[in-house]
Amino acid sequence: MSDLELRVENLNVGFGRRTVLRDISFTVHAGEFICLLGQNAAGKTTLFKAVSNLIASSGRVTLCENGKALPRSAIAYLPQLTQVQSRLTVFEMVMLGLGRRLSWRVTPDIFERVDQTLHAMQISHLADRPVASLSGGQKQLVFMAQAFVSRPRVLLLDEPTSALDLRHQLIVMQAARSYAKTTGAAVLAIVHDLMLAARFSDKLLMLGDGTIRRFAAPAEVLTPEELAVVYRVEAAVERSQEGLLTVIPMTPLDVDDGTHGHGSHPHAHDPACTHSSSSDQHDHRIRHDDDHPHL
């Protein structure tokens, strides 16, 4: 295993007078699969875009491996699914993920690499289908394959399971975790299904009120207290003998009136507690510095 390290230090992002992210700092190591959690508009996608250098930010983002700094092109960002109408076949679309490695002559090793990736994503049967003819869920799997085939050292997946049925959600999460473990890359994914995130991730990064609330093992992040503060729901959390977490949502709590933000008491859902106030749309989905346009 390499000593790959993605380090984010004091990252801040704002749009006009509105601060979206402030003082974001965390480190991800080789082989780790991290899931990002948080309410809608918590800044998860903004964080990915800042790390990918797609939007302006202050602070530092460094990527090193074996004592050498790597360029930002070693980071691949897969946005949320948008409508793609392309005459390219699935095989051709996945092959485009290889970027500058492609030439006018496609070598046997390129064919083998794409075949292996299609097989890993269980979409080999779609290889000759035009991408435009696929369902939304099938397209999502194609773009996941395109991300994997490029073998980035850091892979950022923005809601990769959002358009998928249960079986394909499991395929995607298993593939993402396997990619991190077998290649020594760092993989981060935005996931809204808490139990899916807990089942597959090494750590969870919980965003709330523009900051990192928790960055730790799933059992340390998914607590009734944290869910009450971040999601404004009353929930029970159970752990099986096998160590699997189950989150049972009970009821929504009152809408946040501004007293439950960053720095709130961890028991913010308890009435007895007191509180002090305190889109890019691209046909070629994977974003690298050396992207090719569609053929």
ZADO-1210 file (C-alpha; in nm, 4 decimals, padded with zeros to 6 digits):
<atoms>
<atom x="00.0000" y="00.0000" z="00.0000" code="MET" pos="1"/>
<atom x="00.1289" y="00.3468" z="-00.0892" code="SER" pos="2"/>
<atom x="00.1429" y="00.6401" z="00.1499" code="ASP" pos="3"/>
<atom x="-00.1064" y="00.8439" z="-00.0524" code="LEU" pos="4"/>
<atom x="-00.2448" y="01.1383" z="00.1413" code="GLU" pos="5"/>
<atom x="-00.5104" y="01.3929" z="00.0478" code="LEU" pos="6"/>
<atom x="-00.4898" y="01.6839" z="00.2894" code="ARG" pos="7"/>
<atom x="-00.7442" y="01.9659" z="00.3026" code="VAL" pos="8"/>
<atom x="-00.6486" y="02.2559" z="00.5290" code="GLU" pos="9"/>
<atom x="-00.8574" y="02.5564" z="00.6312" code="ASN" pos="10"/>
<atom x="-01.0689" y="02.5460" z="00.3157" code="LEU" pos="11"/>
<atom x="-01.3189" y="02.8289" z="00.2773" code="ASN" pos="12"/>
<atom x="-01.5713" y="02.8836" z="-00.0014" code="VAL" pos="13"/>
<atom x="-01.8150" y="03.1690" z="-00.0448" code="GLY" pos="14"/>
<atom x="-02.0432" y="03.3084" z="-00.3115" code="PHE" pos="15"/>
<atom x="-02.0798" y="03.6839" z="-00.2810" code="GLY" pos="16"/>
<atom x="-02.1488" y="03.7615" z="00.0827" code="ARG" pos="17"/>
<atom x="-02.2652" y="03.4092" z="00.1592" code="ARG" pos="18"/>
<atom x="-02.0168" y="03.1711" z="00.3198" code="THR" pos="19"/>
<atom x="-02.0824" y="02.8117" z="00.2167" code="VAL" pos="20"/>
<atom x="-01.7848" y="02.6336" z="00.3745" code="LEU" pos="21"/>
<atom x="-01.5558" y="02.7590" z="00.6478" code="ARG" pos="22"/>
<atom x="-01.2365" y="02.6227" z="00.7995" code="ASP" pos="23"/>
<atom x="-01.2723" y="02.2756" z="00.6462" code="ILE" pos="24"/>
<atom x="-00.9774" y="02.0529" z="00.7377" code="SER" pos="25"/>
<atom x="-00.9414" y="01.6765" z="00.7040" code="PHE" pos="26"/>
<atom x="-00.7008" y="01.4122" z="00.5753" code="THR" pos="27"/>
<atom x="-00.7768" y="01.0976" z="00.3760" code="VAL" pos="28"/>
<atom x="-00.5226" y="00.8190" z="00.3314" code="HIS" pos="29"/>
<atom x="-00.4526" y="00.5446" z="00.0792" code="ALA" pos="30"/>
<atom x="-00.7220" y="00.2792" z="00.0528" code="GLY" pos="31"/>
<atom x="-00.9846" y="00.4705" z="00.2497" code="GLU" pos="32"/>
<atom x="-01.3476" y="00.4926" z="00.1417" code="PHE" pos="33"/>
<atom x="-01.5136" y="00.7968" z="00.2966" code="ILE" pos="34"/>
<atom x="-01.8825" y="00.8887" z="00.2754" code="CYS" pos="35"/>
<atom x="-01.9984" y="01.2498" z="00.3108" code="LEU" pos="36"/>
<atom x="-02.3271" y="01.3121" z="00.4893" code="LEU" pos="37"/>
<atom x="-02.5384" y="01.6173" z="00.5607" code="GLY" pos="38"/>
<atom x="-02.8644" y="01.7881" z="00.4779" code="GLN" pos="39"/>
<atom x="-02.9401" y="01.9193" z="00.1320" code="ASN" pos="40"/>
<atom x="-02.7421" y="02.2387" z="00.0643" code="ALA" pos="41"/>
<atom x="-02.4926" y="02.1525" z="00.3394" code="ALA" pos="42"/>
<atom x="-02.2033" y="02.2194" z="00.1005" code="GLY" pos="43"/>
<atom x="-02.1081" y="01.8637" z="00.0076" code="LYS" pos="44"/>
<atom x="-02.0968" y="01.9199" z="-00.3691" code="THR" pos="45"/>
<atom x="-01.9282" y="02.2556" z="-00.3152" code="THR" pos="46"/>
<atom x="-01.6570" y="02.0797" z="-00.1163" code="LEU" pos="47"/>
<atom x="-01.5959" y="01.8314" z="-00.3978" code="PHE" pos="48"/>
<atom x="-01.5753" y="02.1105" z="-00.6551" code="LYS" pos="49"/>
<atom x="-01.3295" y="02.3040" z="-00.4399" code="ALA" pos="50"/>
<atom x="-01.1079" y="01.9991" z="-00.3881" code="VAL" pos="51"/>
<atom x="-01.1202" y="01.9357" z="-00.7647" code="SER" pos="52"/>
<atom x="-01.0195" y="02.2995" z="-00.8303" code="ASN" pos="53"/>
<atom x="-01.3415" y="02.3619" z="-01.0248" code="LEU" pos="54"/>
<atom x="-01.4405" y="02.6610" z="-00.8112" code="ILE" pos="55"/>
<atom x="-01.2417" y="02.9257" z="-00.6273" code="ALA" pos="56"/>
<atom x="-01.1546" y="02.8667" z="-00.2627" code="SER" pos="57"/>
<atom x="-00.9066" y="02.9725" z="00.0010" code="SER" pos="58"/>
<atom x="-00.6965" y="02.7339" z="00.2052" code="GLY" pos="59"/>
<atom x="-00.4835" y="02.4436" z="00.0878" code="ARG" pos="60"/>
<atom x="-00.5508" y="02.1151" z="-00.0898" code="VAL" pos="61"/>
<atom x="-00.2437" y="01.8923" z="-00.1240" code="THR" pos="62"/>
<atom x="-00.2091" y="01.5440" z="-00.2690" code="LEU" pos="63"/>
<atom x="00.1098" y="01.3475" z="-00.2113" code="CYS" pos="64"/>
<atom x="00.2168" y="00.9891" z="-00.2723" code="GLU" pos="65"/>
<atom x="00.5468" y="00.8258" z="-00.1840" code="ASN" pos="66"/>
<atom x="00.6948" y="01.1605" z="-00.0941" code="GLY" pos="67"/>
<atom x="00.5991" y="01.3325" z="-00.4196" code="LYS" pos="68"/>
<atom x="00.3330" y="01.5935" z="-00.4843" code="ALA" pos="69"/>
<atom x="00.0697" y="01.4892" z="-00.7382" code="LEU" pos="70"/>
<atom x="-00.1132" y="01.7308" z="-00.9708" code="PRO" pos="71"/>
<atom x="-00.4839" y="01.8047" z="-00.9333" code="ARG" pos="72"/>
<atom x="-00.5365" y="01.5996" z="-01.2519" code="SER" pos="73"/>
<atom x="-00.4863" y="01.2930" z="-01.0290" code="ALA" pos="74"/>
<atom x="-00.8246" y="01.3816" z="-00.8754" code="ILE" pos="75"/>
<atom x="-01.1354" y="01.2768" z="-01.0701" code="ALA" pos="76"/>
<atom x="-01.4783" y="01.4204" z="-00.9930" code="TYR" pos="77"/>
<atom x="-01.7969" y="01.2452" z="-01.1035" code="LEU" pos="78"/>
<atom x="-02.0885" y="01.4937" z="-01.0772" code="PRO" pos="79"/>
<atom x="-02.4497" y="01.4021" z="-01.0214" code="GLN" pos="80"/>
<atom x="-02.6192" y="01.2472" z="-01.3214" code="LEU" pos="81"/>
<atom x="-02.7390" y="01.4886" z="-01.5895" code="THR" pos="82"/>
<atom x="-02.9013" y="01.4186" z="-01.9235" code="GLN" pos="83"/>
<atom x="-02.6524" y="01.2879" z="-02.1773" code="VAL" pos="84"/>
<atom x="-02.7476" y="01.2299" z="-02.5382" code="GLN" pos="85"/>
<atom x="-02.4556" y="01.0663" z="-02.7151" code="SER" pos="86"/>
<atom x="-02.4228" y="00.8343" z="-03.0114" code="ARG" pos="87"/>
<atom x="-02.1188" y="00.6767" z="-02.8519" code="LEU" pos="88"/>
<atom x="-02.1537" y="00.3200" z="-02.7343" code="THR" pos="89"/>
<atom x="-02.1057" y="00.2283" z="-02.3715" code="VAL" pos="90"/>
<atom x="-01.7654" y="00.0790" z="-02.4541" code="PHE" pos="91"/>
<atom x="-01.6560" y="00.3997" z="-02.6285" code="GLU" pos="92"/>
<atom x="-01.7834" y="00.6221" z="-02.3489" code="MET" pos="93"/>
<atom x="-01.5967" y="00.4248" z="-02.0846" code="VAL" pos="94"/>
<atom x="-01.2835" y="00.4249" z="-02.2998" code="MET" pos="95"/>
<atom x="-01.2929" y="00.8068" z="-02.3109" code="LEU" pos="96"/>
<atom x="-01.2118" y="00.8010" z="-01.9411" code="GLY" pos="97"/>
<atom x="-00.8549" y="00.7134" z="-02.0373" code="LEU" pos="98"/>
<atom x="-00.8043" y="01.0683" z="-02.1664" code="GLY" pos="99"/>
<atom x="-00.4571" y="01.1313" z="-02.3029" code="ARG" pos="100"/>
<atom x="-00.3697" y="00.7650" z="-02.2869" code="ARG" pos="101"/>
<atom x="-00.5795" y="00.7202" z="-02.6005" code="LEU" pos="102"/>
<atom x="-00.4386" y="00.7468" z="-02.9505" code="SER" pos="103"/>
<atom x="-00.5750" y="00.6870" z="-03.2990" code="TRP" pos="104"/>
<atom x="-00.4916" y="00.3196" z="-03.2570" code="ARG" pos="105"/>
<atom x="-00.6596" y="00.1426" z="-02.9670" code="VAL" pos="106"/>
<atom x="-00.4230" y="-00.1213" z="-02.8336" code="THR" pos="107"/>
<atom x="-00.5234" y="-00.4644" z="-02.6972" code="PRO" pos="108"/>
<atom x="-00.4373" y="-00.3608" z="-02.3414" code="ASP" pos="109"/>
<atom x="-00.6841" y="-00.0714" z="-02.3695" code="ILE" pos="110"/>
<atom x="-00.9583" y="-00.3095" z="-02.4825" code="PHE" pos="111"/>
<atom x="-00.8777" y="-00.5436" z="-02.1941" code="GLU" pos="112"/>
<atom x="-00.8799" y="-00.2619" z="-01.9404" code="ARG" pos="113"/>
<atom x="-01.2199" y="-00.1380" z="-02.0547" code="VAL" pos="114"/>
<atom x="-01.3583" y="-00.4937" z="-02.0637" code="ASP" pos="115"/>
<atom x="-01.2422" y="-00.5567" z="-01.7073" code="GLN" pos="116"/>
<atom x="-01.4029" y="-00.2345" z="-01.5888" code="THR" pos="117"/>
<atom x="-01.7346" y="-00.3126" z="-01.7576" code="LEU" pos="118"/>
<atom x="-01.7272" y="-00.6561" z="-01.5977" code="HIS" pos="119"/>
<atom x="-01.6569" y="-00.5102" z="-01.2526" code="ALA" pos="120"/>
<atom x="-01.9601" y="-00.2825" z="-01.2872" code="MET" pos="121"/>
<atom x="-02.1695" y="-00.5726" z="-01.4260" code="GLN" pos="122"/>
<atom x="-02.2561" y="-00.3838" z="-01.7462" code="ILE" pos="123"/>
<atom x="-02.0652" y="-00.5917" z="-02.0031" code="SER" pos="124"/>
<atom x="-02.3966" y="-00.6725" z="-02.1718" code="HIS" pos="125"/>
<atom x="-02.4417" y="-00.3014" z="-02.2485" code="LEU" pos="126"/>
<atom x="-02.1051" y="-00.2565" z="-02.4219" code="ALA" pos="127"/>
<atom x="-02.2467" y="-00.2086" z="-02.7731" code="ASP" pos="128"/>
<atom x="-02.5530" y="-00.0060" z="-02.6717" code="ARG" pos="129"/>
<atom x="-02.5643" y="00.3687" z="-02.7490" code="PRO" pos="130"/>
<atom x="-02.5424" y="00.5657" z="-02.4265" code="VAL" pos="131"/>
<atom x="-02.8459" y="00.7713" z="-02.5308" code="ALA" pos="132"/>
<atom x="-03.0616" y="00.4570" z="-02.5272" code="SER" pos="133"/>
<atom x="-02.9909" y="00.3736" z="-02.1629" code="LEU" pos="134"/>
<atom x="-03.1990" y="00.4414" z="-01.8555" code="SER" pos="135"/>
<atom x="-03.0807" y="00.6955" z="-01.6002" code="GLY" pos="136"/>
<atom x="-02.9557" y="00.4231" z="-01.3689" code="GLY" pos="137"/>
<atom x="-02.7671" y="00.2471" z="-01.6468" code="GLN" pos="138"/>
<atom x="-02.6010" y="00.5747" z="-01.7467" code="LYS" pos="139"/>
<atom x="-02.4886" y="00.6230" z="-01.3894" code="GLN" pos="140"/>
<atom x="-02.3152" y="00.2847" z="-01.3971" code="LEU" pos="141"/>
<atom x="-02.1471" y="00.3762" z="-01.7264" code="VAL" pos="142"/>
<atom x="-02.0050" y="00.6965" z="-01.5817" code="PHE" pos="143"/>
<atom x="-01.8898" y="00.5101" z="-01.2737" code="MET" pos="144"/>
<atom x="-01.7045" y="00.2713" z="-01.5037" code="ALA" pos="145"/>
<atom x="-01.5569" y="00.5686" z="-01.6876" code="GLN" pos="146"/>
<atom x="-01.4269" y="00.7008" z="-01.3562" code="ALA" pos="147"/>
<atom x="-01.2724" y="00.3690" z="-01.2557" code="PHE" pos="148"/>
<atom x="-01.1029" y="00.3003" z="-01.5901" code="VAL" pos="149"/>
<atom x="-00.8995" y="00.6211" z="-01.5622" code="SER" pos="150"/>
<atom x="-00.7548" y="00.4948" z="-01.2313" code="ARG" pos="151"/>
<atom x="-00.7358" y="00.8303" z="-01.0524" code="PRO" pos="152"/>
<atom x="-00.5549" y="00.8470" z="-00.7205" code="ARG" pos="153"/>
<atom x="-00.8494" y="01.0325" z="-00.5663" code="VAL" pos="154"/>
<atom x="-01.2056" y="00.9730" z="-00.6819" code="LEU" pos="155"/>
<atom x="-01.4919" y="01.2016" z="-00.5780" code="LEU" pos="156"/>
<atom x="-01.8402" y="01.0586" z="-00.6382" code="LEU" pos="157"/>
<atom x="-02.1366" y="01.2955" z="-00.6086" code="ASP" pos="158"/>
<atom x="-02.4439" y="01.0896" z="-00.5124" code="GLU" pos="159"/>
<atom x="-02.3425" y="00.7847" z="-00.7192" code="PRO" pos="160"/>
<atom x="-02.6407" y="00.5781" z="-00.5983" code="THR" pos="161"/>
<atom x="-02.9138" y="00.8397" z="-00.6444" code="SER" pos="162"/>
<atom x="-03.0699" y="00.6972" z="-00.9634" code="ALA" pos="163"/>
<atom x="-03.0197" y="00.3289" z="-00.8872" code="LEU" pos="164"/>
<atom x="-03.2328" y="00.0450" z="-00.7572" code="ASP" pos="165"/>
<atom x="-03.1208" y="-00.1433" z="-00.4464" code="LEU" pos="166"/>
<atom x="-02.9175" y="-00.4079" z="-00.6298" code="ARG" pos="167"/>
<atom x="-02.7232" y="-00.1531" z="-00.8317" code="HIS" pos="168"/>
<atom x="-02.6697" y="00.0654" z="-00.5253" code="GLN" pos="169"/>
<atom x="-02.4896" y="-00.2293" z="-00.3684" code="LEU" pos="170"/>
<atom x="-02.2884" y="-00.2886" z="-00.6864" code="ILE" pos="171"/>
<atom x="-02.1735" y="00.0740" z="-00.6921" code="VAL" pos="172"/>
<atom x="-02.0823" y="00.0871" z="-00.3230" code="MET" pos="173"/>
<atom x="-01.9000" y="-00.2455" z="-00.3397" code="GLN" pos="174"/>
<atom x="-01.7127" y="-00.1308" z="-00.6503" code="ALA" pos="175"/>
<atom x="-01.6150" y="00.2008" z="-00.4915" code="ALA" pos="176"/>
<atom x="-01.4841" y="00.0337" z="-00.1772" code="ARG" pos="177"/>
<atom x="-01.3052" y="-00.2363" z="-00.3774" code="SER" pos="178"/>
<atom x="-01.1394" y="00.0265" z="-00.5989" code="TYR" pos="179"/>
<atom x="-00.9989" y="00.2031" z="-00.2931" code="ALA" pos="180"/>
<atom x="-00.8726" y="-00.1176" z="-00.1343" code="LYS" pos="181"/>
<atom x="-00.7192" y="-00.2768" z="-00.4455" code="THR" pos="182"/>
<atom x="-00.5538" y="00.0334" z="-00.5953" code="THR" pos="183"/>
<atom x="-00.4609" y="00.2238" z="-00.2805" code="GLY" pos="184"/>
<atom x="-00.6600" y="00.5232" z="-00.4016" code="ALA" pos="185"/>
<atom x="-00.8748" y="00.7459" z="-00.1814" code="ALA" pos="186"/>
<atom x="-01.2465" y="00.7403" z="-00.2661" code="VAL" pos="187"/>
<atom x="-01.5010" y="00.9867" z="-00.1280" code="LEU" pos="188"/>
<atom x="-01.8734" y="00.9644" z="-00.2015" code="ALA" pos="189"/>
<atom x="-02.1722" y="01.1820" z="-00.1171" code="ILE" pos="190"/>
<atom x="-02.4449" y="00.9456" z="00.0040" code="VAL" pos="191"/>
<atom x="-02.7888" y="01.0212" z="00.1492" code="HIS" pos="192"/>
<atom x="-02.8697" y="00.6647" z="00.2583" code="ASP" pos="193"/>
<atom x="-02.7233" y="00.6552" z="00.6091" code="LEU" pos="194"/>
<atom x="-02.7240" y="00.2778" z="00.6440" code="MET" pos="195"/>
<atom x="-02.5628" y="00.2308" z="00.3030" code="LEU" pos="196"/>
<atom x="-02.2913" y="00.4765" z="00.4032" code="ALA" pos="197"/>
<atom x="-02.2385" y="00.3042" z="00.7380" code="ALA" pos="198"/>
<atom x="-02.2250" y="-00.0392" z="00.5775" code="ARG" pos="199"/>
<atom x="-01.9459" y="00.0358" z="00.3290" code="PHE" pos="200"/>
<atom x="-01.7420" y="00.3338" z="00.4482" code="SER" pos="201"/>
<atom x="-01.4324" y="00.3391" z="00.6647" code="ASP" pos="202"/>
<atom x="-01.5263" y="00.6803" z="00.8013" code="LYS" pos="203"/>
<atom x="-01.8118" y="00.9271" z="00.7727" code="LEU" pos="204"/>
<atom x="-01.7620" y="01.3004" z="00.7253" code="LEU" pos="205"/>
<atom x="-02.0664" y="01.4877" z="00.8532" code="MET" pos="206"/>
<atom x="-02.1156" y="01.8434" z="00.7277" code="LEU" pos="207"/>
<atom x="-02.3427" y="02.0891" z="00.9024" code="GLY" pos="208"/>
<atom x="-02.3743" y="02.4654" z="00.9039" code="ASP" pos="209"/>
<atom x="-02.0800" y="02.4986" z="00.6640" code="GLY" pos="210"/>
<atom x="-01.8333" y="02.3106" z="00.8826" code="THR" pos="211"/>
<atom x="-01.7277" y="01.9553" z="00.9614" code="ILE" pos="212"/>
<atom x="-01.9280" y="01.8375" z="01.2607" code="ARG" pos="213"/>
<atom x="-01.7784" y="01.4890" z="01.2815" code="ARG" pos="214"/>
<atom x="-01.5171" y="01.2884" z="01.0909" code="PHE" pos="215"/>
<atom x="-01.4910" y="00.9438" z="01.2431" code="ALA" pos="216"/>
<atom x="-01.6016" y="00.5803" z="01.2242" code="ALA" pos="217"/>
<atom x="-01.9729" y="00.5327" z="01.1410" code="PRO" pos="218"/>
<atom x="-02.0676" y="00.4286" z="01.4952" code="ALA" pos="219"/>
<atom x="-01.9201" y="00.7522" z="01.6321" code="GLU" pos="220"/>
<atom x="-02.1011" y="00.9738" z="01.3812" code="VAL" pos="221"/>
<atom x="-02.4453" y="00.8158" z="01.3516" code="LEU" pos="222"/>
<atom x="-02.5795" y="00.8851" z="01.6978" code="THR" pos="223"/>
<atom x="-02.9315" y="00.9993" z="01.7898" code="PRO" pos="224"/>
<atom x="-02.7866" y="01.3277" z="01.9161" code="GLU" pos="225"/>
<atom x="-02.5977" y="01.4010" z="01.5945" code="GLU" pos="226"/>
<atom x="-02.8931" y="01.3073" z="01.3739" code="LEU" pos="227"/>
<atom x="-03.1165" y="01.5399" z="01.5744" code="ALA" pos="228"/>
<atom x="-02.8820" y="01.8351" z="01.5280" code="VAL" pos="229"/>
<atom x="-02.7885" y="01.7800" z="01.1623" code="VAL" pos="230"/>
<atom x="-03.1056" y="01.6309" z="01.0123" code="TYR" pos="231"/>
<atom x="-03.3619" y="01.7570" z="01.2648" code="ARG" pos="232"/>
<atom x="-03.5103" y="01.4115" z="01.3143" code="VAL" pos="233"/>
<atom x="-03.5607" y="01.1940" z="01.6163" code="GLU" pos="234"/>
<atom x="-03.4043" y="00.8567" z="01.5392" code="ALA" pos="235"/>
<atom x="-03.2944" y="00.5379" z="01.7080" code="ALA" pos="236"/>
<atom x="-02.9632" y="00.3738" z="01.6188" code="VAL" pos="237"/>
<atom x="-02.9190" y="00.0012" z="01.6720" code="GLU" pos="238"/>
<atom x="-02.6120" y="-00.2158" z="01.6279" code="ARG" pos="239"/>
<atom x="-02.6318" y="-00.5845" z="01.5385" code="SER" pos="240"/>
<atom x="-02.4059" y="-00.8576" z="01.6727" code="GLN" pos="241"/>
<atom x="-02.2195" y="-00.8374" z="01.3412" code="GLU" pos="242"/>
<atom x="-02.1531" y="-00.4693" z="01.4027" code="GLY" pos="243"/>
<atom x="-02.3936" y="-00.3369" z="01.1380" code="LEU" pos="244"/>
<atom x="-02.5707" y="-00.0108" z="01.2174" code="LEU" pos="245"/>
<atom x="-02.9413" y="00.0431" z="01.1631" code="THR" pos="246"/>
<atom x="-03.0864" y="00.3935" z="01.1729" code="VAL" pos="247"/>
<atom x="-03.4581" y="00.4006" z="01.2529" code="ILE" pos="248"/>
<atom x="-03.6136" y="00.7443" z="01.1881" code="PRO" pos="249"/>
<atom x="-03.8975" y="00.8139" z="01.4298" code="MET" pos="250"/>
<atom x="-04.0309" y="01.1641" z="01.3673" code="THR" pos="251"/>
<atom x="-03.9200" y="01.5003" z="01.2248" code="PRO" pos="252"/>
<atom x="-03.8352" y="01.7635" z="01.4818" code="LEU" pos="253"/>
<atom x="-03.9326" y="02.1290" z="01.4663" code="ASP" pos="254"/>
<atom x="-03.7741" y="02.3257" z="01.1834" code="VAL" pos="255"/>
<atom x="-03.4416" y="02.4763" z="01.2888" code="ASP" pos="256"/>
<atom x="-03.4970" y="02.8294" z="01.4161" code="ASP" pos="257"/>
<atom x="-03.1279" y="02.9171" z="01.4042" code="GLY" pos="258"/>
<atom x="-03.0398" y="02.7915" z="01.7524" code="THR" pos="259"/>
<atom x="-02.9306" y="02.4419" z="01.6461" code="HIS" pos="260"/>
<atom x="-02.6425" y="02.5291" z="01.4180" code="GLY" pos="261"/>
<atom x="-02.2691" y="02.4816" z="01.4596" code="HIS" pos="262"/>
<atom x="-02.1715" y="02.4580" z="01.8214" code="GLY" pos="263"/>
<atom x="-02.5138" y="02.3544" z="01.9519" code="SER" pos="264"/>
<atom x="-02.5426" y="02.1286" z="02.2499" code="HIS" pos="265"/>
<atom x="-02.5278" y="01.7629" z="02.1375" code="PRO" pos="266"/>
<atom x="-02.8696" y="01.7003" z="02.2931" code="HIS" pos="267"/>
<atom x="-03.0383" y="01.9692" z="02.0854" code="ALA" pos="268"/>
<atom x="-03.3453" y="01.7517" z="02.0329" code="HIS" pos="269"/>
<atom x="-03.4193" y="01.7296" z="02.4060" code="ASP" pos="270"/>
<atom x="-03.6844" y="01.9886" z="02.5072" code="PRO" pos="271"/>
<atom x="-03.5243" y="02.0014" z="02.8524" code="ALA" pos="272"/>
<atom x="-03.2012" y="02.1392" z="02.7063" code="CYS" pos="273"/>
<atom x="-03.1377" y="02.5094" z="02.6622" code="THR" pos="274"/>
<atom x="-02.9467" y="02.6541" z="02.3678" code="HIS" pos="275"/>
<atom x="-02.7416" y="02.9635" z="02.3102" code="SER" pos="276"/>
<atom x="-02.7597" y="03.1467" z="01.9797" code="SER" pos="277"/>
<atom x="-02.4511" y="03.1643" z="01.8429" code="SER" pos="278"/>
<atom x="-02.3803" y="02.3155" z="-01.1946" code="SER" pos="279"/>
<atom x="-02.1865" y="02.2096" z="-01.4675" code="ASP" pos="280"/>
<atom x="-02.3562" y="01.9908" z="-01.7264" code="GLN" pos="281"/>
<atom x="-02.1081" y="01.8090" z="-01.9502" code="HIS" pos="282"/>
<atom x="-02.1456" y="01.5204" z="-02.1892" code="ASP" pos="283"/>
<atom x="-01.8110" y="01.3834" z="-02.0801" code="HIS" pos="284"/>
<atom x="-01.8808" y="01.3350" z="-01.7138" code="ARG" pos="285"/>
<atom x="-01.5431" y="01.2714" z="-01.5525" code="ILE" pos="286"/>
<atom x="-01.3584" y="01.5937" z="-01.4801" code="ARG" pos="287"/>
<atom x="-00.9801" y="01.5897" z="-01.5246" code="HIS" pos="288"/>
<atom x="-00.7406" y="01.8611" z="-01.6296" code="ASP" pos="289"/>
<atom x="-00.6709" y="01.6583" z="-01.9461" code="ASP" pos="290"/>
<atom x="-01.0296" y="01.5800" z="-02.0470" code="ASP" pos="291"/>
<atom x="-01.1122" y="01.5010" z="-02.4075" code="HIS" pos="292"/>
<atom x="-01.4388" y="01.6317" z="-02.5541" code="PRO" pos="293"/>
<atom x="-01.6949" y="01.3916" z="-02.6923" code="HIS" pos="294"/>
<atom x="-01.6184" y="01.2343" z="-03.0227" code="LEU" pos="295"/>
</atoms>
